[in-house]
Amino acid sequence: MTNDNLPTDRDGFFRAGADIDALQPPSPDAPPALQRLGAAPFPKGKFPFLGFLATVYEHVAAHAQGRVK
């Protein structure tokens, strides 16, 4: 099964398209992405999975902000 919507160039998959400028970052007052997504669909367990996701999100956000400036 093939998908004609996928680029034939594998590297092209990771390049931004012409409409990248239409994306707007969230306002500084917006709650973090994990809060905006709502309650997690994961059962509570011994490992603090949501805390882990929050930490990863903070690291990625900090890295992205450093790259943009």
C-alpha atoms as one frame of an Amber mdcrd trajectory, in Angstrom:
protein
   0.000   0.000   0.000   1.405   3.413  -0.941   0.473   6.927   0.007   0.770
   9.458  -2.787   0.694  12.345  -0.286   4.121  11.505   1.144   7.169  13.189
  -0.386   9.385  10.961  -2.476  12.452  12.637  -0.963  12.865  11.363   2.604
  14.693  14.536   3.681  11.817  16.629   2.330   9.566  15.160   4.992  11.439
  17.106   7.670  11.629  20.453   5.869   9.037  23.083   6.678   6.583  23.979
   3.961   5.783  27.422   2.596   3.032  27.948   5.170   5.360  27.655   8.195
   5.025  31.399   8.767   1.296  30.935   9.395   2.077  29.152  12.663   1.895
  31.373  15.686   3.496  30.529  19.027   1.150  30.389  22.007   0.866  33.543
  24.059   3.152  33.763  27.104   0.033  33.667  29.301  -1.203  30.374  27.813
  -1.047  27.347  30.104   1.568  24.698  29.289   0.757  22.296  26.451   0.238
  19.345  28.777  -2.418  21.271  30.699  -4.139  22.348  27.492  -4.372  18.710
  26.416  -6.411  17.852  29.500  -6.369  14.786  31.680  -4.010  12.005  30.672
  -5.568   8.781  29.390  -2.974   6.726  31.271  -3.765   4.805  34.438  -1.858
   5.956  37.505   1.109   3.774  38.204   4.294   3.748  40.217   6.260   5.718
  37.604   5.375   9.458  37.478   4.760   9.443  33.725   3.110  12.871  33.565
   5.949  14.407  35.542   8.363  12.852  33.095   6.424  14.288  30.138   6.359
  17.718  31.794  10.128  17.609  32.275  10.710  16.577  28.667   8.386  19.354
  27.471  10.260  21.963  29.544  13.636  20.817  28.178  12.409  20.840  24.583
  10.804  24.270  25.031  13.987  25.697  26.535  16.053  24.221  23.718  13.690
  25.601  21.081  13.703  29.065  22.623  17.496  29.041  22.629  17.561  28.082
  18.947  15.078  30.774  17.922  16.884  33.698  19.580
